[in-house]
Amino acid sequence: MLRITDQIAIEDWEITEVFSRASGPGGQNVNKVSTAVDLRFEAERSPNLPDPVKRRLKRLAGRRWTQDGAILISVQDTRSQARNRDIARERLAELIRKATEAPKRRIATRPTLGSKKRRLKAKKERGEVKTLRGRVSPEE
């Protein structure tokens, strides 16, 4: 079981891990030891995640969210399989923690009088610069 917050914990059946050979450093070891981890979390079917969290998680996951509602996380950062597995689980936990935070509602505010005046002054100056760029008439 992977504990995310006090209310959310992920069961082992929801996570599957596949190990494969990683590219990068490792010397001769890289050809014979499967250290890369592909973690798959069945987010859509998870009974432990509330619906609003699932919706935010889908938006946060982006390309890592599959069509059947799973999250795929690939890690091949270190030479150790156990360390890569821990990193993948921590990334998943961090992603879910971010999804649990509800975004703040934006409070609409009106522009101040000073900001309106500054904006209009800048527009006026810009307009004058553009009028000066006009065609010059030949004066003799």
C-alpha positions in Angstrom: 0.0 0.0 0.0 1.3 3.5 -1.0 0.1 6.2 1.4 -0.4 9.6 -0.3 -2.2 11.7 2.3 -4.1 10.9 5.5 -7.3 10.2 3.5 -5.8 8.7 0.3 -3.9 5.4 0.1 -3.3 3.4 -3.0 -3.7 -0.4 -2.9 -1.1 -2.7 -4.4 -3.5 -4.1 -7.1 -3.9 -0.6 -8.6 -0.1 -0.4 -9.4 1.7 -2.6 -11.8 5.5 -2.3 -12.4 7.4 -3.6 -15.4 11.2 -3.7 -15.4 13.2 -3.3 -18.6 16.8 -2.6 -19.6 17.7 1.0 -19.3 19.9 3.0 -21.6 22.7 5.2 -20.3 25.4 4.6 -17.7 26.0 1.1 -16.2 28.9 -0.4 -18.2 28.5 -4.1 -19.0 25.7 -4.2 -16.4 23.4 -2.2 -18.6 23.1 -5.1 -21.1 22.1 -7.8 -18.5 20.2 -6.1 -15.6 16.7 -4.7 -16.0 16.8 -1.5 -14.0 14.3 0.8 -15.8 10.8 0.9 -14.3 7.5 1.5 -16.0 4.9 2.1 -13.4 1.2 1.9 -14.3 -1.5 3.3 -12.0 -5.1 2.5 -12.8 -6.3 6.0 -11.8 -9.8 5.9 -13.5 -10.7 2.6 -11.7 -9.3 3.6 -8.4 -11.9 3.5 -5.6 -9.6 5.6 -3.3 -9.6 8.8 -5.4 -12.6 11.2 -5.3 -13.9 12.3 -8.7 -12.6 15.9 -8.5 -9.1 14.6 -7.7 -9.3 12.2 -10.7 -10.3 15.1 -13.0 -7.4 17.3 -11.8 -5.1 14.3 -12.0 -6.0 13.7 -15.6 -5.2 17.4 -16.5 -1.9 17.3 -14.5 -0.8 13.9 -16.0 -1.1 15.2 -19.6 0.5 12.7 -22.0 1.2 10.2 -19.2 -2.6 9.6 -19.0 -3.7 6.7 -21.3 -7.0 6.3 -23.1 -8.1 3.6 -20.7 -7.5 5.9 -17.7 -4.1 4.8 -16.4 -1.1 6.9 -15.5 2.3 5.7 -16.9 5.5 6.8 -15.2 8.9 5.7 -16.6 12.1 6.0 -14.6 15.6 5.1 -15.5 17.5 7.7 -13.5 19.8 5.4 -11.5 21.6 2.1 -12.0 19.6 0.5 -9.1 16.2 -1.1 -9.9 15.0 -0.6 -6.3 16.0 3.1 -6.4 14.2 3.6 -9.7 11.1 1.9 -8.3 11.1 4.2 -5.3 11.6 7.3 -7.5 8.6 6.2 -9.7 6.4 5.7 -6.7 7.4 9.0 -5.2 6.6 10.8 -8.5 3.2 9.2 -8.6 2.6 10.2 -5.0 3.7 13.8 -5.8 1.4 14.0 -8.8 -1.6 12.8 -6.8 -0.7 15.2 -3.9 -0.8 18.1 -6.4 -4.2 16.9 -7.7 -5.7 16.9 -4.2 -5.1 20.7 -3.9 -8.2 22.5 -5.1 -7.3 25.6 -7.2 -8.1 28.9 -5.6 -11.2 30.7 -7.1 -10.2 33.9 -8.9 -11.7 37.0 -7.5 -12.5 39.5 -10.2 -11.1 43.0 -9.5 -11.5 46.3 -11.3 -8.5 48.2 -12.6 -7.5 51.2 -10.6 -8.0 54.7 -11.9 -4.2 55.2 -12.0 -3.7 52.1 -14.1 -6.4 53.2 -16.5 -4.7 56.6 -16.9 -1.3 55.0 -17.4 -2.7 52.7 -20.1 -4.4 55.5 -22.0 -1.2 57.7 -21.7 0.9 54.8 -23.1 -1.6 54.3 -26.0 -1.5 58.0 -26.8 2.3 58.1 -26.9 2.4 55.0 -29.1 -0.1 56.5 -31.4 2.0 59.7 -31.8 5.1 57.6 -32.6 3.1 55.8 -35.3 1.8 59.1 -36.8 5.3 60.5 -37.0 6.2 57.5 -39.2 3.9 58.7 -41.9 5.0 59.7 -45.4 7.0 62.9 -45.5 5.7 65.5 -47.9 8.4 67.3 -49.9 8.6 70.9 -48.5 10.6 73.6 -50.4 
